[in-house]
Each structure stands twice: as C-alpha cells, then as structure tokens.
Amino acid sequence: MIVPRVPVLDPAARTALTETGAVVLTGLPNSPNSLPVAAALLFGTALRELFPHRTRRSVDGGVVGLHADSFDVVVDVGGKSVRRRHPDEDHVLVLLASQAPYGGQSFVLDAHEFTDSLDAELKDFLRGTDVDLYGRWAQTRGLPAAPRVGRHVEFTRTGRRITRRTDGVAALHRDPATEHITEMLARFDTEVERVQRTLPRIRLDEGELLVLDNYRCWHGRDAHTGARTVHIQTVRTDDA
C-alpha cells in the first residue's frame, strides 16, 4: 500500500490515517517526546491511554516480518498491578531516530484487505478458531504465562474490525484440533511471507513518524547493515 506523507499540523493528517490506515508524519523534532505530542495532535480528546514508549536499537538486523503491535503485559509496581501493554492497542507510532547506512526500509499491509483475499478455508480459520495469541512466549521471563484466547479476526463492541498478526500465536493447550490448527498457521505464515515480498518499501527520514491503525494494518522492515534506532509508542483511543 502507498502511505501518504503529511505534516503533523495539517488537518488532513487524521483524515489520511482514517482513509488509508497509515500515514507518515513530518515536522516534529527527532525526539521520543514527539510521540505523545503526535498522538495528542492526531486524536485529541479521543486519546484514552498512552503506553510507555520503548526504544529499539538494532545492529545488522534481520528482517522484521509483518506484524501488529499488540501485547499483553501487566507488571507489579509496589504491590499494584500496572498495565504496560494492552492486547487491543489500536494505534502505533514509530519514530525513526537514526537510519541504518543500508537497508531498513519499512513496509505496510492493509491486513483487512489481505485476509479477505485468502481462500475460504483460511478465512474461516482466521475468523472462527480460538488460539492462544501469545502461547509460544509463555513461561518466558516477563511475558504472559496465562493463555490469551482470541481469534485472528474479531470485532469490537462498536463493530470495529481487528485483524491480528503475532509470531507468538499457538494452538490452545490440549486443543483436540491442534494438528489442524498448526497446519493452518503454517499456511497462513506462507501467505504472509508471499505478500510481504511484493509490498512497496518506505524509506523514512530521520525524525519522521510512521503512524498505523493497529487493527487494520501490519508493518515490518527489511534487514539492514549498521545501527538503526526507533522509538515506539502504542495507544488506545475511544474507538478501541
């Protein structure tokens, strides 16, 4: 998909995000502080929850495949449960802080359109089968051990569609259909890898922000040489 570039103060930025599911914002300082500023400018009073920003620095990094930025992380801070990530984060903001010397281009996919194009068996699986969204990561220190049951394609109470993509998905423990689910997940991975190769690449300039409707769009990046740094923040809005 073609992702428009729009100045952050342009009133058309929110419209472009709504229409395409993704937008590149320009005109803010190259700083992690620009993440909440951009979120406030885009969503205004509809902004409900900001999750802690995180910095990702990679050196000679491999391909990061198509995914949606959602996770389920609750931590204990002084005896109080604090949510640091939410499985239904509905937007993600990625600021390119420093570009790699070579590679590292981003790519974005309209996941609703893609999954609707799959064969009937895969579509039925994605819409009708419960899986553990983070099961492959269970028992890893700091990551969910309790199953998070959901489907790849779901709808919110208000009718907004969510199309999920995570490399942590697994069949539910002792699901009698585990063999079939594992086969369908492998087929799904093959289709995602196929379409990923065909997507237009986006070379962000340092300080630019890629903003995505996390319910609709998946994103990733190519391999790169040298160091590359991004700042990431996920949010929830009234539409979540």
Contacts in CASP RR format, 6 or more apart in sequence:
PFRMAT RR
TARGET T0000
AUTHOR 0000-0000-0000
METHOD contacts of the structure
MODEL  1
MIVPRVPVLDPAARTALTETGAVVLTGLPNSPNSLPVAAALLFGTALREL
FPHRTRRSVDGGVVGLHADSFDVVVDVGGKSVRRRHPDEDHVLVLLASQA
PYGGQSFVLDAHEFTDSLDAELKDFLRGTDVDLYGRWAQTRGLPAAPRVG
RHVEFTRTGRRITRRTDGVAALHRDPATEHITEMLARFDTEVERVQRTLP
RIRLDEGELLVLDNYRCWHGRDAHTGARTVHIQTVRTDDA
1 20 0 8 1.000
1 22 0 8 1.000
1 108 0 8 1.000
1 109 0 8 1.000
1 110 0 8 1.000
1 199 0 8 1.000
1 200 0 8 1.000
1 217 0 8 1.000
2 20 0 8 1.000
2 200 0 8 1.000
3 20 0 8 1.000
3 22 0 8 1.000
3 23 0 8 1.000
3 24 0 8 1.000
3 108 0 8 1.000
3 202 0 8 1.000
3 210 0 8 1.000
4 16 0 8 1.000
4 20 0 8 1.000
4 23 0 8 1.000
4 24 0 8 1.000
5 23 0 8 1.000
5 24 0 8 1.000
5 25 0 8 1.000
5 26 0 8 1.000
5 208 0 8 1.000
6 12 0 8 1.000
6 13 0 8 1.000
6 16 0 8 1.000
6 23 0 8 1.000
6 24 0 8 1.000
6 25 0 8 1.000
6 26 0 8 1.000
7 13 0 8 1.000
7 25 0 8 1.000
7 26 0 8 1.000
7 27 0 8 1.000
8 25 0 8 1.000
8 26 0 8 1.000
8 27 0 8 1.000
8 28 0 8 1.000
8 38 0 8 1.000
8 41 0 8 1.000
8 209 0 8 1.000
9 27 0 8 1.000
9 41 0 8 1.000
13 23 0 8 1.000
13 25 0 8 1.000
13 41 0 8 1.000
13 42 0 8 1.000
14 42 0 8 1.000
14 43 0 8 1.000
16 23 0 8 1.000
17 23 0 8 1.000
17 42 0 8 1.000
17 211 0 8 1.000
17 213 0 8 1.000
18 213 0 8 1.000
21 110 0 8 1.000
21 212 0 8 1.000
21 213 0 8 1.000
21 216 0 8 1.000
21 217 0 8 1.000
22 108 0 8 1.000
22 210 0 8 1.000
22 211 0 8 1.000
22 212 0 8 1.000
22 213 0 8 1.000
22 217 0 8 1.000
22 219 0 8 1.000
23 210 0 8 1.000
23 211 0 8 1.000
24 202 0 8 1.000
24 204 0 8 1.000
24 208 0 8 1.000
24 209 0 8 1.000
24 210 0 8 1.000
24 211 0 8 1.000
25 38 0 8 1.000
25 42 0 8 1.000
25 208 0 8 1.000
25 209 0 8 1.000
25 210 0 8 1.000
25 211 0 8 1.000
26 205 0 8 1.000
26 208 0 8 1.000
26 209 0 8 1.000
28 34 0 8 1.000
28 37 0 8 1.000
28 38 0 8 1.000
28 207 0 8 1.000
28 209 0 8 1.000
29 207 0 8 1.000
30 95 0 8 1.000
30 97 0 8 1.000
30 206 0 8 1.000
30 207 0 8 1.000
32 53 0 8 1.000
32 55 0 8 1.000
32 95 0 8 1.000
32 97 0 8 1.000
32 231 0 8 1.000
32 233 0 8 1.000
34 95 0 8 1.000
34 207 0 8 1.000
34 209 0 8 1.000
35 53 0 8 1.000
35 93 0 8 1.000
35 95 0 8 1.000
35 209 0 8 1.000
35 231 0 8 1.000
35 232 0 8 1.000
35 233 0 8 1.000
36 50 0 8 1.000
36 53 0 8 1.000
36 233 0 8 1.000
38 93 0 8 1.000
38 209 0 8 1.000
38 211 0 8 1.000
39 47 0 8 1.000
39 50 0 8 1.000
39 91 0 8 1.000
39 93 0 8 1.000
39 233 0 8 1.000
39 235 0 8 1.000
40 47 0 8 1.000
42 91 0 8 1.000
42 211 0 8 1.000
43 91 0 8 1.000
43 235 0 8 1.000
43 237 0 8 1.000
46 237 0 8 1.000
46 238 0 8 1.000
46 239 0 8 1.000
47 235 0 8 1.000
47 237 0 8 1.000
48 235 0 8 1.000
48 236 0 8 1.000
48 237 0 8 1.000
48 238 0 8 1.000
48 240 0 8 1.000
49 86 0 8 1.000
49 235 0 8 1.000
49 236 0 8 1.000
50 233 0 8 1.000
50 235 0 8 1.000
51 83 0 8 1.000
51 84 0 8 1.000
51 85 0 8 1.000
51 86 0 8 1.000
51 89 0 8 1.000
51 233 0 8 1.000
51 234 0 8 1.000
51 235 0 8 1.000
51 236 0 8 1.000
52 84 0 8 1.000
52 233 0 8 1.000
53 231 0 8 1.000
53 232 0 8 1.000
53 233 0 8 1.000
54 231 0 8 1.000
54 232 0 8 1.000
54 233 0 8 1.000
55 97 0 8 1.000
55 229 0 8 1.000
55 230 0 8 1.000
55 231 0 8 1.000
55 232 0 8 1.000
56 229 0 8 1.000
56 230 0 8 1.000
56 231 0 8 1.000
56 232 0 8 1.000
57 227 0 8 1.000
57 228 0 8 1.000
57 229 0 8 1.000
58 224 0 8 1.000
58 227 0 8 1.000
58 228 0 8 1.000
58 229 0 8 1.000
59 226 0 8 1.000
59 227 0 8 1.000
59 228 0 8 1.000
60 224 0 8 1.000
60 225 0 8 1.000
60 226 0 8 1.000
61 223 0 8 1.000
61 224 0 8 1.000
61 226 0 8 1.000
61 228 0 8 1.000
62 223 0 8 1.000
62 224 0 8 1.000
63 220 0 8 1.000
63 221 0 8 1.000
63 222 0 8 1.000
63 223 0 8 1.000
64 220 0 8 1.000
64 221 0 8 1.000
65 192 0 8 1.000
65 196 0 8 1.000
65 220 0 8 1.000
65 221 0 8 1.000
66 107 0 8 1.000
66 109 0 8 1.000
66 165 0 8 1.000
66 192 0 8 1.000
66 195 0 8 1.000
66 196 0 8 1.000
66 218 0 8 1.000
66 219 0 8 1.000
66 220 0 8 1.000
67 165 0 8 1.000
67 166 0 8 1.000
67 167 0 8 1.000
67 218 0 8 1.000
67 219 0 8 1.000
67 220 0 8 1.000
68 111 0 8 1.000
68 163 0 8 1.000
68 164 0 8 1.000
68 165 0 8 1.000
68 166 0 8 1.000
68 214 0 8 1.000
68 215 0 8 1.000
68 217 0 8 1.000
68 218 0 8 1.000
69 89 0 8 1.000
69 92 0 8 1.000
69 212 0 8 1.000
69 214 0 8 1.000
69 219 0 8 1.000
69 232 0 8 1.000
69 234 0 8 1.000
70 85 0 8 1.000
70 86 0 8 1.000
70 87 0 8 1.000
70 88 0 8 1.000
70 89 0 8 1.000
70 164 0 8 1.000
70 166 0 8 1.000
70 214 0 8 1.000
70 234 0 8 1.000
71 85 0 8 1.000
71 86 0 8 1.000
71 87 0 8 1.000
71 89 0 8 1.000
71 134 0 8 1.000
72 85 0 8 1.000
72 86 0 8 1.000
72 87 0 8 1.000
72 133 0 8 1.000
72 134 0 8 1.000
72 144 0 8 1.000
72 148 0 8 1.000
73 83 0 8 1.000
73 84 0 8 1.000
73 85 0 8 1.000
73 142 0 8 1.000
73 143 0 8 1.000
73 144 0 8 1.000
74 81 0 8 1.000
74 82 0 8 1.000
74 83 0 8 1.000
74 84 0 8 1.000
75 81 0 8 1.000
75 82 0 8 1.000
75 84 0 8 1.000
75 142 0 8 1.000
76 82 0 8 1.000
85 234 0 8 1.000
86 234 0 8 1.000
86 236 0 8 1.000
87 133 0 8 1.000
87 148 0 8 1.000
88 156 0 8 1.000
88 162 0 8 1.000
88 236 0 8 1.000
88 240 0 8 1.000
89 214 0 8 1.000
89 234 0 8 1.000
89 235 0 8 1.000
89 236 0 8 1.000
89 240 0 8 1.000
90 160 0 8 1.000
90 213 0 8 1.000
90 214 0 8 1.000
90 215 0 8 1.000
90 235 0 8 1.000
90 236 0 8 1.000
90 237 0 8 1.000
90 239 0 8 1.000
90 240 0 8 1.000
91 211 0 8 1.000
91 212 0 8 1.000
91 213 0 8 1.000
91 214 0 8 1.000
91 234 0 8 1.000
91 235 0 8 1.000
91 236 0 8 1.000
91 237 0 8 1.000
92 211 0 8 1.000
92 212 0 8 1.000
92 214 0 8 1.000
92 219 0 8 1.000
92 232 0 8 1.000
92 233 0 8 1.000
92 234 0 8 1.000
92 235 0 8 1.000
93 209 0 8 1.000
93 210 0 8 1.000
93 211 0 8 1.000
93 212 0 8 1.000
93 232 0 8 1.000
93 233 0 8 1.000
93 234 0 8 1.000
93 235 0 8 1.000
94 106 0 8 1.000
94 209 0 8 1.000
94 210 0 8 1.000
94 211 0 8 1.000
94 212 0 8 1.000
94 219 0 8 1.000
94 230 0 8 1.000
94 231 0 8 1.000
94 232 0 8 1.000
95 207 0 8 1.000
95 208 0 8 1.000
95 209 0 8 1.000
95 210 0 8 1.000
95 230 0 8 1.000
95 231 0 8 1.000
95 232 0 8 1.000
96 204 0 8 1.000
96 205 0 8 1.000
96 206 0 8 1.000
96 207 0 8 1.000
96 208 0 8 1.000
96 209 0 8 1.000
96 210 0 8 1.000
96 228 0 8 1.000
96 229 0 8 1.000
96 230 0 8 1.000
97 206 0 8 1.000
97 207 0 8 1.000
97 229 0 8 1.000
97 230 0 8 1.000
97 231 0 8 1.000
98 206 0 8 1.000
98 227 0 8 1.000
98 228 0 8 1.000
98 229 0 8 1.000
99 203 0 8 1.000
99 204 0 8 1.000
99 205 0 8 1.000
99 206 0 8 1.000
99 228 0 8 1.000
100 224 0 8 1.000
100 225 0 8 1.000
100 226 0 8 1.000
100 227 0 8 1.000
100 228 0 8 1.000
101 224 0 8 1.000
101 225 0 8 1.000
101 226 0 8 1.000
102 224 0 8 1.000
102 225 0 8 1.000
102 226 0 8 1.000
103 222 0 8 1.000
103 223 0 8 1.000
103 224 0 8 1.000
103 225 0 8 1.000
104 203 0 8 1.000
104 221 0 8 1.000
104 222 0 8 1.000
104 223 0 8 1.000
104 224 0 8 1.000
104 228 0 8 1.000
105 201 0 8 1.000
105 202 0 8 1.000
105 203 0 8 1.000
105 221 0 8 1.000
105 222 0 8 1.000
106 201 0 8 1.000
106 202 0 8 1.000
106 203 0 8 1.000
106 204 0 8 1.000
106 210 0 8 1.000
106 219 0 8 1.000
106 220 0 8 1.000
106 221 0 8 1.000
106 222 0 8 1.000
107 196 0 8 1.000
107 199 0 8 1.000
107 200 0 8 1.000
107 201 0 8 1.000
107 202 0 8 1.000
107 219 0 8 1.000
107 220 0 8 1.000
107 221 0 8 1.000
107 222 0 8 1.000
108 199 0 8 1.000
108 202 0 8 1.000
108 210 0 8 1.000
108 212 0 8 1.000
108 217 0 8 1.000
108 218 0 8 1.000
108 219 0 8 1.000
108 220 0 8 1.000
109 195 0 8 1.000
109 196 0 8 1.000
109 199 0 8 1.000
109 217 0 8 1.000
109 218 0 8 1.000
109 219 0 8 1.000
110 216 0 8 1.000
110 217 0 8 1.000
111 163 0 8 1.000
111 165 0 8 1.000
111 216 0 8 1.000
111 217 0 8 1.000
111 218 0 8 1.000
112 161 0 8 1.000
112 163 0 8 1.000
112 216 0 8 1.000
114 195 0 8 1.000
115 122 0 8 1.000
115 123 0 8 1.000
115 126 0 8 1.000
115 152 0 8 1.000
115 153 0 8 1.000
115 163 0 8 1.000
116 123 0 8 1.000
118 126 0 8 1.000
118 191 0 8 1.000
121 184 0 8 1.000
122 184 0 8 1.000
122 187 0 8 1.000
122 188 0 8 1.000
122 191 0 8 1.000
125 152 0 8 1.000
125 181 0 8 1.000
125 184 0 8 1.000
125 188 0 8 1.000
126 151 0 8 1.000
126 152 0 8 1.000
126 153 0 8 1.000
126 163 0 8 1.000
126 188 0 8 1.000
127 151 0 8 1.000
127 152 0 8 1.000
127 153 0 8 1.000
128 151 0 8 1.000
128 153 0 8 1.000
129 151 0 8 1.000
129 152 0 8 1.000
129 177 0 8 1.000
129 181 0 8 1.000
129 184 0 8 1.000
130 149 0 8 1.000
130 150 0 8 1.000
130 151 0 8 1.000
130 172 0 8 1.000
131 149 0 8 1.000
131 150 0 8 1.000
131 151 0 8 1.000
131 152 0 8 1.000
131 169 0 8 1.000
131 170 0 8 1.000
131 171 0 8 1.000
131 172 0 8 1.000
131 181 0 8 1.000
131 185 0 8 1.000
132 138 0 8 1.000
132 147 0 8 1.000
132 148 0 8 1.000
132 149 0 8 1.000
132 150 0 8 1.000
132 169 0 8 1.000
132 170 0 8 1.000
132 171 0 8 1.000
132 172 0 8 1.000
132 173 0 8 1.000
133 148 0 8 1.000
133 149 0 8 1.000
133 150 0 8 1.000
133 164 0 8 1.000
133 166 0 8 1.000
133 168 0 8 1.000
133 169 0 8 1.000
134 143 0 8 1.000
134 144 0 8 1.000
134 148 0 8 1.000
134 166 0 8 1.000
134 168 0 8 1.000
134 169 0 8 1.000
135 144 0 8 1.000
135 147 0 8 1.000
135 148 0 8 1.000
135 168 0 8 1.000
135 169 0 8 1.000
135 170 0 8 1.000
136 167 0 8 1.000
136 168 0 8 1.000
136 169 0 8 1.000
136 170 0 8 1.000
137 143 0 8 1.000
137 144 0 8 1.000
137 168 0 8 1.000
138 144 0 8 1.000
138 145 0 8 1.000
138 147 0 8 1.000
139 145 0 8 1.000
147 172 0 8 1.000
147 173 0 8 1.000
149 172 0 8 1.000
150 164 0 8 1.000
151 164 0 8 1.000
152 163 0 8 1.000
152 164 0 8 1.000
152 165 0 8 1.000
152 169 0 8 1.000
152 188 0 8 1.000
153 161 0 8 1.000
153 162 0 8 1.000
153 163 0 8 1.000
153 164 0 8 1.000
154 161 0 8 1.000
154 162 0 8 1.000
154 164 0 8 1.000
155 161 0 8 1.000
155 162 0 8 1.000
156 162 0 8 1.000
156 239 0 8 1.000
156 240 0 8 1.000
158 239 0 8 1.000
160 215 0 8 1.000
160 239 0 8 1.000
160 240 0 8 1.000
161 215 0 8 1.000
161 216 0 8 1.000
162 215 0 8 1.000
163 215 0 8 1.000
163 216 0 8 1.000
163 218 0 8 1.000
165 192 0 8 1.000
165 218 0 8 1.000
169 185 0 8 1.000
170 185 0 8 1.000
171 177 0 8 1.000
171 178 0 8 1.000
171 181 0 8 1.000
171 182 0 8 1.000
171 185 0 8 1.000
172 178 0 8 1.000
175 181 0 8 1.000
201 222 0 8 1.000
202 210 0 8 1.000
204 210 0 8 1.000
210 219 0 8 1.000
212 219 0 8 1.000
214 234 0 8 1.000
END
